[in-house]
Amino acid sequence: MRYIKEFRNEKLVKSIVKQIDQLSTQKWVIMEMCGGQTHAILHYGINDLLNNCVEFVHGPGCPVCVTPLELIDKALLLSQDPNVIFTSFGDMLRVPGSDTDLFQVRANGGNVKIVYSPLDAVKLAQENPDKEVIFFAIGFETTAPPNIMAVLQAKRLGIKNFSLLVSQVRVPPAISLILNSTENRVQGFLAAGHVCAVMGYEEYLPISKKYQVPVTITGFEPIDILNGVLKTIQQLEAQQFEVINAYNRVVTKEGNAHALELINKVYEPCDRNWRGIGTIQNSGWRLNKDYSSYNAEKKFKIEHITVKEPEICIAGEILQGLKIPLDCKAFGKQCTPDNPLGATMVSSEGACAAYYKYQRHNRTSEL
């Protein structure tokens, strides 16, 4: 805990806040690209500390939240097959599909299991050769290597009854989509340190140059986030637009060479639908032809499902930074963690869940 406490040092927090306050000549609009950062900003009151200098808007940095509704419905369909053991991390079980969620399927007798690693699902397949075991492989670049390792392990062991339901998405195309929007107000980005630890940050360089926007790579502790904000505002005030690595204790420009090699070996780029946002070109990965036998959508022939989002939910606008949860008429009423309308209220990284947990006292009077 010693080193964590050092990144929560009150004296240093006050010093950085003072620097930001003295430097800022206007209120800058900054988007954090990770749900973990969103929760840290609200948990530690960083948004309140910087209220005169920064307007934080929350990006689509929650992999649970952006998993499209049609894929949730596919998961629900597969999980009700008596010949299937459907496995997932726990945060996906309460994400609402069109009619139900995976928790309800499990309560009704479906064989839905929470695992702590994709390799746990491979072991289940090995132990249950009479069942098809499916792992719900969702996430940003950070989860790609362990998902891929599960496929490689299954292949090495000759396991045929294992597959992935894949919703693997990438951050840089989402940033480009936000910046291309005519409604965009974002002036600077905080990029997620754990994503860049895997991928490096070379992909961000042309984005920063093209759109004239600073991108600062940072972590998740208060000092990390404040330092990232300081470096972003330093650039904005100087009219400089570069990619700054403020998380160099973890991140390098080149990323993790072994992880990148695995990704290129097993995955291929594809267009991905993001829940509430729509299809973003080349924003995802899928299993390539050499590993297509591990693709659950192909294996079970469920590639096309039509769905419709609840009209009252504004999660899509929240994920694009156009609105905040407090703007939603359903927030805290029809939509709560116990009765979520959208994934942003379910996930431990969702913006709605963060506001519900840390800022309910700030809800507007009509809510």
C-alpha positions in Angstrom: 0.0 0.0 0.0 3.0 2.3 0.5 3.4 3.2 -3.2 -0.4 3.7 -3.7 -0.5 6.1 -0.8 2.3 8.1 -2.4 0.0 8.7 -5.4 -2.8 10.0 -3.1 -0.6 12.4 -1.2 -2.8 15.3 0.0 0.0 17.9 -0.1 1.0 17.0 -3.6 -2.6 17.0 -4.7 -3.0 20.6 -3.4 0.2 21.6 -5.1 -0.9 20.3 -8.6 -4.4 21.7 -8.2 -2.9 25.1 -7.5 -0.6 24.9 -10.5 -3.6 24.0 -12.7 -5.7 26.9 -11.3 -2.9 29.4 -11.8 -2.2 28.2 -15.4 -5.7 28.1 -16.7 -7.1 31.1 -18.5 -10.4 29.4 -19.3 -12.4 26.3 -18.5 -11.0 23.5 -20.7 -13.1 20.5 -21.8 -11.2 17.3 -21.2 -12.3 13.8 -21.9 -11.0 10.8 -19.9 -11.0 7.6 -22.0 -11.4 5.1 -19.3 -14.2 4.2 -16.9 -11.7 3.5 -14.2 -10.5 7.1 -14.5 -14.1 8.3 -14.5 -14.7 6.6 -11.2 -11.5 7.9 -9.7 -12.4 11.5 -10.8 -15.7 11.3 -9.0 -14.6 9.2 -6.1 -11.8 11.6 -5.1 -13.7 14.7 -6.0 -11.2 15.8 -8.7 -14.0 17.3 -10.7 -14.9 19.5 -7.8 -11.3 20.4 -7.1 -10.9 21.6 -10.7 -14.4 22.9 -11.2 -13.1 26.4 -12.2 -10.6 25.0 -14.7 -11.8 21.8 -16.2 -15.1 20.3 -17.5 -14.7 16.6 -17.5 -16.7 14.7 -20.1 -16.7 10.9 -20.0 -15.7 8.9 -23.0 -16.7 5.4 -24.1 -14.0 3.8 -22.0 -16.1 1.1 -20.4 -15.9 -2.2 -22.4 -19.0 -3.6 -20.7 -20.9 -0.4 -21.6 -20.1 -0.4 -25.3 -20.8 -4.1 -25.9 -23.6 -3.9 -28.4 -27.1 -5.1 -27.5 -27.2 -7.7 -30.3 -24.1 -9.4 -28.8 -25.8 -9.4 -25.3 -28.8 -11.1 -26.9 -26.5 -13.6 -28.6 -25.0 -14.4 -25.2 -28.5 -14.8 -23.8 -29.5 -17.2 -26.6 -26.3 -19.3 -26.2 -26.5 -19.4 -22.4 -30.0 -21.0 -22.6 -28.7 -23.9 -24.7 -28.7 -27.0 -22.5 -25.6 -28.2 -24.2 -23.6 -25.0 -23.3 -21.7 -23.8 -20.3 -21.6 -20.1 -20.8 -18.8 -18.3 -19.0 -18.1 -14.6 -18.3 -16.6 -12.2 -15.9 -19.2 -11.2 -13.3 -19.8 -7.6 -14.6 -21.5 -8.9 -17.7 -24.1 -10.9 -16.0 -26.4 -7.9 -15.1 -26.1 -6.1 -18.4 -29.6 -5.9 -19.8 -30.4 -7.5 -23.1 -33.6 -6.9 -25.0 -35.7 -9.0 -22.5 -33.5 -10.3 -19.7 -29.9 -10.7 -18.5 -27.5 -13.5 -17.8 -28.2 -13.5 -14.0 -31.8 -14.2 -14.7 -30.9 -17.0 -17.2 -28.8 -18.5 -14.5 -31.6 -18.2 -11.9 -33.9 -20.0 -14.4 -31.5 -22.9 -14.6 -29.1 -21.9 -17.3 -25.5 -23.1 -17.0 -23.9 -19.6 -16.6 -20.6 -19.5 -14.7 -18.5 -16.6 -13.5 -14.8 -17.1 -14.2 -11.8 -15.0 -13.2 -9.7 -15.8 -16.3 -10.4 -17.0 -19.8 -8.1 -19.9 -19.0 -10.7 -21.0 -16.4 -13.1 -21.5 -19.2 -10.6 -23.6 -21.1 -10.2 -25.8 -18.0 -14.0 -26.1 -17.8 -14.0 -27.3 -21.4 -11.3 -29.8 -20.7 -13.3 -31.1 -17.7 -16.7 -31.2 -19.5 -16.0 -32.7 -22.9 -19.8 -33.4 -23.4 -20.6 -29.6 -23.2 -19.7 -26.6 -25.4 -18.0 -24.0 -23.3 -18.2 -20.4 -24.4 -16.3 -17.5 -23.0 -17.7 -14.0 -23.4 -14.5 -12.2 -24.6 -15.3 -8.5 -24.2 -12.9 -5.6 -23.6 -10.5 -3.1 -24.9 -6.9 -3.8 -25.9 -6.0 -4.8 -22.4 -8.0 -8.0 -22.4 -7.0 -9.1 -25.9 -3.8 -11.0 -24.8 -5.5 -13.1 -22.2 -8.4 -13.9 -24.5 -6.0 -14.9 -27.2 -4.0 -17.1 -24.7 -7.2 -19.0 -24.0 -7.6 -19.8 -27.7 -3.9 -20.8 -28.1 -4.2 -23.0 -25.0 -7.3 -24.7 -26.3 -5.6 -25.4 -29.6 -2.4 -26.7 -27.9 -4.5 -29.1 -25.8 -6.6 -30.2 -28.8 -9.8 -28.9 -27.1 -12.6 -28.7 -29.6 -15.5 -27.8 -27.3 -14.3 -24.3 -26.5 -15.1 -21.0 -28.3 -15.2 -17.2 -27.7 -18.1 -14.8 -28.2 -15.9 -11.8 -29.1 -16.5 -8.1 -28.6 -13.0 -6.7 -28.7 -12.8 -3.0 -29.3 -10.0 -0.4 -29.8 -9.7 3.1 -28.4 -8.0 5.2 -31.1 -10.9 4.8 -33.7 -13.4 5.9 -31.0 -11.3 9.0 -30.3 -11.4 9.8 -34.0 -15.2 9.3 -34.1 -15.6 11.8 -31.3 -13.4 14.4 -32.9 -15.1 14.0 -36.2 -18.5 14.8 -34.7 -20.0 18.2 -35.5 -21.2 18.2 -31.8 -17.7 17.6 -30.4 -16.5 20.0 -27.6 -13.5 18.0 -26.4 -10.3 19.9 -26.4 -7.9 17.4 -24.8 -7.8 13.7 -23.9 -6.6 11.6 -21.0 -5.7 8.3 -22.5 -5.8 5.1 -20.5 -2.5 3.9 -19.2 -3.3 0.2 -19.1 -4.4 0.2 -22.8 -1.2 2.0 -23.8 0.9 -0.5 -21.7 -0.2 -3.1 -24.1 -0.4 -1.2 -27.4 2.1 1.7 -26.9 1.0 5.1 -28.1 2.1 5.4 -31.7 -1.5 5.2 -32.9 -2.3 8.4 -31.0 0.3 10.4 -32.8 -1.5 10.9 -36.1 -4.8 11.6 -34.3 -3.2 14.4 -32.2 -1.6 15.9 -35.3 -4.6 15.7 -37.5 -7.1 17.1 -35.1 -4.8 19.5 -33.2 -5.6 18.0 -29.9 -3.3 17.0 -27.0 -3.4 13.5 -25.7 -1.9 12.7 -22.3 -1.4 9.1 -21.2 -2.0 8.7 -17.5 -3.0 6.3 -14.8 -5.8 6.0 -12.3 -4.6 7.4 -8.9 -5.4 11.0 -8.0 -1.8 12.2 -8.6 -1.7 10.4 -12.0 -5.0 12.0 -13.1 -4.1 15.5 -11.8 -0.7 15.3 -13.4 -2.3 14.3 -16.7 -4.7 17.2 -16.5 -1.8 19.6 -15.8 0.2 18.4 -18.8 -2.9 18.6 -21.0 -3.7 22.2 -20.0 0.0 23.2 -20.3 -0.3 22.2 -24.0 -3.7 23.8 -24.5 -2.6 27.1 -23.0 0.5 27.0 -25.2 -1.5 25.9 -28.3 0.6 22.8 -28.6 -0.8 19.5 -29.6 1.2 16.4 -28.9 1.0 13.0 -27.2 2.6 13.1 -23.8 3.4 10.0 -21.8 2.7 10.9 -18.1 2.6 7.2 -17.1 6.1 6.2 -18.1 6.5 4.0 -15.1 4.2 1.6 -17.0 3.9 2.7 -20.6 6.4 2.8 -23.4 5.9 4.2 -26.9 6.3 0.7 -28.5 4.0 -1.2 -26.0 4.3 -4.8 -25.1 6.0 -6.5 -28.1 5.0 -10.1 -27.1 1.3 -9.1 -26.6 1.3 -7.3 -30.0 2.7 -10.4 -31.6 -0.1 -12.5 -30.1 -2.7 -10.1 -31.3 -1.4 -10.0 -34.8 -1.2 -13.8 -34.8 -4.8 -14.6 -33.8 -6.9 -11.5 -34.4 -7.7 -9.4 -37.5 -9.1 -5.8 -37.6 -12.9 -5.5 -38.2 -15.7 -2.9 -37.9 -17.4 -3.0 -34.6 -20.8 -1.9 -33.4 -20.6 0.1 -30.1 -23.7 0.1 -27.9 -25.5 3.5 -28.2 -22.9 4.8 -30.7 -23.1 2.6 -33.8 -20.6 1.0 -36.0 -17.0 2.4 -36.0 -14.8 1.3 -38.8 -11.7 -0.8 -37.9 -12.6 -0.3 -34.2 -12.4 -3.9 -33.2 -10.8 -7.3 -33.6 -12.2 -10.7 -34.5 -10.6 -14.2 -34.7 -8.9 -14.6 -38.1 -9.5 -17.5 -40.5 -6.8 -19.7 -38.8 -8.8 -19.6 -35.5 -12.3 -19.3 -36.8 -13.3 -22.7 -35.4 -13.1 -20.9 -32.0 -15.6 -18.2 -33.1 -18.9 -18.9 -31.2 -21.0 -16.8 -33.6 -19.9 -18.9 -36.6 -19.9 -22.2 -34.6 -23.5 -21.7 -33.5 -24.6 -19.8 -36.6 -26.0 -16.8 -34.8 -24.3 -14.0 -36.7 -27.3 -11.8 -37.3 -29.8 -10.6 -34.7 -32.0 -7.5 -34.8 -32.5 -5.5 -31.6 -33.9 -2.2 -30.4 -32.5 0.0 -27.6 -34.8 1.4 -24.9 -35.8 4.9 -26.0 -35.5 6.5 -22.6 -31.9 5.5 -22.1 -29.3 8.1 -23.2 -26.3 5.9 -22.6 -25.1 6.5 -26.2 -24.9 10.3 -25.7 -23.2 9.8 -22.4 -20.6 7.5 -23.9 -19.8 10.1 -26.6 -19.4 12.8 -24.0 -22.4 14.8 -25.2 -24.4 14.4 -22.0 -23.8 13.3 -18.4 -25.9 10.9 -16.4 -27.6 13.7 -14.5 -29.2 14.8 -17.8 -31.1 11.5 -18.0 -34.7 11.6 -16.8 -34.6 8.0 -15.8 -31.4 8.3 -13.7 -32.1 7.3 -10.1 -35.7 6.6 -10.9 -36.5 4.0 -13.6 -32.8 3.3 -13.9 -30.7 2.3 -10.8 -28.0 -0.3 -10.2 -30.8 -2.7 -9.0 -32.9 -2.1 -12.1 -30.5 -0.8 -14.9 -31.8 0.3 -18.2 -28.4 0.5 -19.8 -24.9 -0.9 -19.3 -23.5 2.4 -18.1 -25.5 1.8 -14.9 -24.4 -1.8 -14.5 -20.7 -1.8 -15.0 -18.2 -1.0 -12.2 -16.6 1.3 -14.8 -19.9 2.8 -16.1 -20.4 6.6 -15.9 -24.0 6.3 -14.6 -22.9 3.9 -11.9 -20.2 6.3 -10.8 -22.6 9.2 -10.6 -25.1 7.1 -8.7 -22.5 6.0 -6.2 -20.7 9.3 -5.7 -22.9 12.2 -6.9 -26.5 11.4 -6.2 -26.7 14.6 -4.0 -26.0 16.6 -7.1 -29.0 15.4 -9.1 -31.1 18.2 -10.6 -34.4 19.1 -9.0 -36.6 17.5 -11.6 -35.0 14.1 -11.0 
